[in-house]
Amino acid sequence: EQAVDMHQAFQKDLLKLRLNTARAYVKVMKDGQSPVNDSFEGVTVRIQASVQGLGPLFKIRVHVVNTGTQPVYEVPILLVPSNPDMYELEEVIMQCPALLPGLPWIDAVKCKQKDPAAGAGEIRIIVATKTSP
């Protein structure tokens, strides 16, 4: 009985924490205190990723297009595995020298799955600015 009550209390507190965090985030965004860099203002980016290869060795091919009207320079593109112990990446930061409007930028990263029996994981691709936190 006490275990169920403890679990329910934990879940309730966790939901309150998530709600308070979301409210604080919305307040920060509304007040204009966001840490967003102005160099990305007016820029929209389309990103596609594809996996080339099977088995423990493969490549992730990243295709980025600036669909906005302003060029962006020195754009870091981060590859972040959900479980760092699952994949070994050749590089975790790809540096794009320039994203010009309408022109694609393509690069690939070699990956190795450390334990093929562990199943599949997730690798997130993040287009950042040089001053992103």
Contact map, one row per residue, 1 for C-alpha under 8 A:
1111100000000000000000000000000000000000000000000000000000000000000000000000000000000000000000000000000000000000000000000000000000000
1111110000000000000000000000000000000000000000000000000000000000000000000000000000000000000000000000000000000000000000000000000000000
1111111000000000000000000000000000000000000000000000000000000000000000000000000000000000000000000000000000000000000000000000000000000
1111111100000000000000000000000000000000000000000000000000000000000000000000000000000000000000000000000000000000000000000000000000000
1111111110000000000000000000000000000000000000000000000000000000000000000000000000000000000000000000000000000000000000000000000000000
0111111111000000000000000000000000000000000000000000000000000000000000000000000000000000000000000000000000000000000000000000000000000
0011111111100000000000000000000000000000000000000000000000000000000000000000000000000000000000000000000000000000000000000000000000000
0001111111110000000000000000000000000000000000000000000000000000000000000000000000000000000000000000000000000000000000000000000000000
0000111111111000000000000000000000000000000000000000000000000000000000000000000000000000000000000000000000000000000000000000000000000
0000011111111100000000000000000000000000000000000000000000000000000000000000000000000000000000000000000000000000000000000000000000000
0000001111111110000000000000000000000000000000000000000000000000000000000000000000000000000000000000000000000000000000000000000000000
0000000111111111000000000000000000000000000000000000000000000000000000000000000000000000000000000000000000000000000000000000000000000
0000000011111111100000000000000000000000000000000000000000000000000000000000000000000000000000000000000000000000000000000000000000000
0000000001111111110000000000000000000000000000000000000000000000000000000000000000000000000000000000000000000000000000000000000000000
0000000000111111111000000000000000000000000000000000000000000000000000000000000000000000000000000000000000000000000000000000000000000
0000000000011111111100000000000000000000000000000000000000000000000000000000000000000000000000000000000000000000000000000000000000000
0000000000001111111110000000000000000000000000000000000000000000000000000000000000000000000000000000000000000000000000000000000000000
0000000000000111111111000000000000000000000000000000000000000000000000000000000000000000000000000000000000000000000000000000000000000
0000000000000011111111100000000000000000000000000000000000000000000000000000000000000000000000000000000000000000000000000000000000000
0000000000000001111111110000000000000000000000000000000000000000000000000000000000000000000000000000000000000000000000000000000000000
0000000000000000111111111000000000000000000000000000000000000000000000000000000000000000000000000000000000000000000000000000000000000
0000000000000000011111111100000000000000000000000000000000000000000000000000000000000000000000000000000000000000000000000000000000000
0000000000000000001111111110000000000000000000000000000000000000000000000000000000000000000000000000000000000000000000000000000000000
0000000000000000000111111111000000000000000000000000000000000000000000000000000000000000000000000000000000000000000000000000000000000
0000000000000000000011111111100000000000000000000000000000000000000000000000000000000000000000000000000000000000000000000000000000000
0000000000000000000001111111110000000000000000000000000000000000000000000000000000000000000000000000000000000000000000000000000000000
0000000000000000000000111111111000000000000000000000000000000000000000000000000000000000000000000000000000000000000000000000000000000
0000000000000000000000011111111111000000000000000000000000000000000000000000000000000000000000000000000000000000000000000000000000000
0000000000000000000000001111111111000000000000000000000000000000000000000000000000000000000000000000000000000000000000000000000000000
0000000000000000000000000111111110000000000000000000000000000000000000000000000000000000000000000000000000000000000000000000000000000
0000000000000000000000000011111110000000000000000000000000000000000000000000000000000000000000000000000000000000000000000000000000000
0000000000000000000000000001111111000000000000000000000000000000000000000000000000000000000000000000000000000000000000000000000000000
0000000000000000000000000001111111100000000000000000000000000000000000000000000000000000000000000000000000000000000000000000000000000
0000000000000000000000000001100111110000000000000000000000000000000000000000000000000000000000000000000000000000000000000000000000000
0000000000000000000000000000000011111000000000000000000000000000000000000000000000000000000000000000000000000000000000000000000000011
0000000000000000000000000000000001111101000000000000000000000000000000000000000000000000000000000000000000000000000000000000000000010
0000000000000000000000000000000000111111100000000000000000000000000000000000000000000000000000000000000000000000000000000000000010110
0000000000000000000000000000000000011111100000000000000000000000000000000000000000000000000000000000000000000000000000000000000000000
0000000000000000000000000000000000001111100000000000000000000000000000010000000000000000000000000000000000000000000000000000000010000
0000000000000000000000000000000000011111111000000000000000000000000000010000000000000000000000000000000000000000000000000000000010000
0000000000000000000000000000000000001111111000000000000000000000000000000000000000000000000000000000000000000000000000000000000000000
0000000000000000000000000000000000000001111100000000000000000000000111000000000000000000000000000000000000000000000000000000000000000
0000000000000000000000000000000000000001111110000000000000000000011111110000000000000000000000000000000000000000000000000000000000000
0000000000000000000000000000000000000000011111000000000000000000011100000000000000000000000000000000000000000000000000000000000000000
0000000000000000000000000000000000000000001111100000000000000001111100000000000000000000000000000000000000000000000000000000000000000
0000000000000000000000000000000000000000000111110000000000000001111000000000000000000000000000000000000000000000000000000000000000000
0000000000000000000000000000000000000000000011111000000000000111100000000000000000000000000000000000000000000000000000000000000000000
0000000000000000000000000000000000000000000001111100000000000111000000000000000000000000000000000000000000000000000000000000000000000
0000000000000000000000000000000000000000000000111110000000011110000000000000000000000000000000000000000000000000000000000000000000000
0000000000000000000000000000000000000000000000011111000000011100000000000000000000000000000000000000000000000000000000000000000000000
0000000000000000000000000000000000000000000000001111100001111000000000000000000000000000000000000000000000000000000000000000000000000
0000000000000000000000000000000000000000000000000111110001111000000000000000000000000000000000000000000000000000000000000000000000000
0000000000000000000000000000000000000000000000000011111011100000000000000000000000000000000000000000000000000000000000000000000000000
0000000000000000000000000000000000000000000000000001111111000000000000000000000000000000000000000000000000000000000000000000000000000
0000000000000000000000000000000000000000000000000000111111000000000000000000000000000000000000000000000000000000100100000000000000000
0000000000000000000000000000000000000000000000000000011111000000000000000000000000000000000000000000000000000011111100000000000000000
0000000000000000000000000000000000000000000000000000111111100000000000000000000000000000000000000000000000000111100000000000000000000
0000000000000000000000000000000000000000000000000011111111110000000000000000000000000000000000000000000000000111000000000000000000000
0000000000000000000000000000000000000000000000000011100011111000000000000000000000000000000000000000000000011110000000000000000000000
0000000000000000000000000000000000000000000000001111000001111100000000000000000000000000000000000000000000011110000000000000000000000
0000000000000000000000000000000000000000000000001111000000111110000000000000000000000000000000000000000001111000000000000000000000000
0000000000000000000000000000000000000000000000111100000000011111000000000000000000000000000000000000000001110000000000000000000000000
0000000000000000000000000000000000000000000000111000000000001111100000000000000000000000000000000000000111100000000000000000000000000
0000000000000000000000000000000000000000000011110000000000000111110000000000000000000000000000000000000111000000000000000000000000000
0000000000000000000000000000000000000000000011100000000000000011111000000000000000000000000000000011111110000000000000000000000000000
0000000000000000000000000000000000000000001111000000000000000001111110100000000000000000000000000011111100000000000000000000000000000
0000000000000000000000000000000000000000001111000000000000000000111110000000000000000000000000000000110000000000000000000000000000000
0000000000000000000000000000000000000000011110000000000000000000011111100000000000000000000000000000110000000000000000000000000000000
0000000000000000000000000000000000000000011000000000000000000000011111100000000000000000000000000000100000000000000000000000000000000
0000000000000000000000000000000000000000011000000000000000000000000111110000000000000000000000000001100000000000000000000000000000000
0000000000000000000000000000000000000000001000000000000000000000010111111000000000000000000000000111100000000000000000000000000000000
0000000000000000000000000000000000000011001000000000000000000000000001111110000000000000000000000111000000000000000000000000000000000
0000000000000000000000000000000000000000000000000000000000000000000000111110000000000000000000011110000000000000000000000000000000000
0000000000000000000000000000000000000000000000000000000000000000000000011111000000000000000000111100000000000000000000000000000011000
0000000000000000000000000000000000000000000000000000000000000000000000011111100000000000000000111110000000000000000000000000001111000
0000000000000000000000000000000000000000000000000000000000000000000000000111110000000000000011110000000000000000000000000000001111000
0000000000000000000000000000000000000000000000000000000000000000000000000011111000000000000011110000000000000000000000000000111100000
0000000000000000000000000000000000000000000000000000000000000000000000000001111100000000000111000000000000000000000000000001111100000
0000000000000000000000000000000000000000000000000000000000000000000000000000111110000000001110000000000000000000000000000011110000000
0000000000000000000000000000000000000000000000000000000000000000000000000000011111010000000100000000000000000000000000000011110000000
0000000000000000000000000000000000000000000000000000000000000000000000000000001111110110000000000000000000000000000000001111000000000
0000000000000000000000000000000000000000000000000000000000000000000000000000000111110000000000000000000000000000000000001111000000000
0000000000000000000000000000000000000000000000000000000000000000000000000000000011111110000000000000000000000000000000001100000000000
0000000000000000000000000000000000000000000000000000000000000000000000000000000111111111000000000000000000000000000000000000000000000
0000000000000000000000000000000000000000000000000000000000000000000000000000000000111111000000000000000000000000010000000000000000000
0000000000000000000000000000000000000000000000000000000000000000000000000000000010111111000000000000000000000000111001001000000000000
0000000000000000000000000000000000000000000000000000000000000000000000000000000010111111100000000000000000000011110000000000000000000
0000000000000000000000000000000000000000000000000000000000000000000000000000000000011111110000000000000000000011110000000000000000000
0000000000000000000000000000000000000000000000000000000000000000000000000000000000000011111100000000000000001111000000000000000000000
0000000000000000000000000000000000000000000000000000000000000000000000000000000000000001111100000000000000001110000000000000000000000
0000000000000000000000000000000000000000000000000000000000000000000000000000001000000000111111000000000000001100000000000000000000000
0000000000000000000000000000000000000000000000000000000000000000000000000000011100000000111111000000000000000000000000000000000000000
0000000000000000000000000000000000000000000000000000000000000000000000000001111000000000001111100000000000000000000000000000000000000
0000000000000000000000000000000000000000000000000000000000000000000000000001110000000000001111110000000000100000000000000000000000000
0000000000000000000000000000000000000000000000000000000000000000000000000111100000000000000011111000000000000000000000000000000000000
0000000000000000000000000000000000000000000000000000000000000000000000001111100000000000000001111110000010000000000000000000000000000
0000000000000000000000000000000000000000000000000000000000000000000000001110000000000000000000111110000000000000000000000000000000000
0000000000000000000000000000000000000000000000000000000000000000000000111110000000000000000000011111000000000000000000000000000000000
0000000000000000000000000000000000000000000000000000000000000000110000111010000000000000000000011111101110000000000000000000000000000
0000000000000000000000000000000000000000000000000000000000000000110001110000000000000000000000000111111100000000000000000000000000000
0000000000000000000000000000000000000000000000000000000000000000111111100000000000000000000000000011111000000000000000000000000000000
0000000000000000000000000000000000000000000000000000000000000000111100000000000000000000000000000001111100000000000000000000000000000
0000000000000000000000000000000000000000000000000000000000000000110000000000000000000000000000000011111110000000000000000000000000000
0000000000000000000000000000000000000000000000000000000000000011110000000000000000000000000000000011011111000000000000000000000000000
0000000000000000000000000000000000000000000000000000000000000011100000000000000000000000000000010010001111100000000000000000000000000
0000000000000000000000000000000000000000000000000000000000001111000000000000000000000000000000000000000111110000000000000000000000000
0000000000000000000000000000000000000000000000000000000000001110000000000000000000000000000001000000000011111000000000000000000000000
0000000000000000000000000000000000000000000000000000000000111100000000000000000000000000000000000000000001111100000000000000000000000
0000000000000000000000000000000000000000000000000000000000111000000000000000000000000000111000000000000000111110000000000000000000000
0000000000000000000000000000000000000000000000000000000011110000000000000000000000000000111000000000000000011111000000000000000000000
0000000000000000000000000000000000000000000000000000000111110000000000000000000000000011110000000000000000001111100000000000000000000
0000000000000000000000000000000000000000000000000000000111000000000000000000000000000011100000000000000000000111110000000000000000000
0000000000000000000000000000000000000000000000000000001110000000000000000000000000000111000000000000000000000011111100000000000000000
0000000000000000000000000000000000000000000000000000000100000000000000000000000000001111000000000000000000000001111100000000000000000
0000000000000000000000000000000000000000000000000000000100000000000000000000000000000100000000000000000000000000111111000000000000000
0000000000000000000000000000000000000000000000000000001100000000000000000000000000000000000000000000000000000000111111100000000000000
0000000000000000000000000000000000000000000000000000000000000000000000000000000000000000000000000000000000000000001111100000000000000
0000000000000000000000000000000000000000000000000000000000000000000000000000000000000100000000000000000000000000001111110000000000000
0000000000000000000000000000000000000000000000000000000000000000000000000000000000000000000000000000000000000000000111111000000000000
0000000000000000000000000000000000000000000000000000000000000000000000000000000000000000000000000000000000000000000001111100000000000
0000000000000000000000000000000000000000000000000000000000000000000000000000000011100100000000000000000000000000000000111110000000000
0000000000000000000000000000000000000000000000000000000000000000000000000000000011100000000000000000000000000000000000011111000000000
0000000000000000000000000000000000000000000000000000000000000000000000000000001111000000000000000000000000000000000000001111100000000
0000000000000000000000000000000000000000000000000000000000000000000000000000011111000000000000000000000000000000000000000111110000000
0000000000000000000000000000000000000000000000000000000000000000000000000000111100000000000000000000000000000000000000000011111000000
0000000000000000000000000000000000000000000000000000000000000000000000000000111100000000000000000000000000000000000000000001111100000
0000000000000000000000000000000000000000000000000000000000000000000000000011110000000000000000000000000000000000000000000000111110000
0000000000000000000000000000000000000000000000000000000000000000000000000011110000000000000000000000000000000000000000000000011111010
0000000000000000000000000000000000001011000000000000000000000000000000000111000000000000000000000000000000000000000000000000001111110
0000000000000000000000000000000000000000000000000000000000000000000000000111000000000000000000000000000000000000000000000000000111110
0000000000000000000000000000000000001000000000000000000000000000000000000000000000000000000000000000000000000000000000000000000011111
0000000000000000000000000000000000111000000000000000000000000000000000000000000000000000000000000000000000000000000000000000000111111
0000000000000000000000000000000000100000000000000000000000000000000000000000000000000000000000000000000000000000000000000000000000111
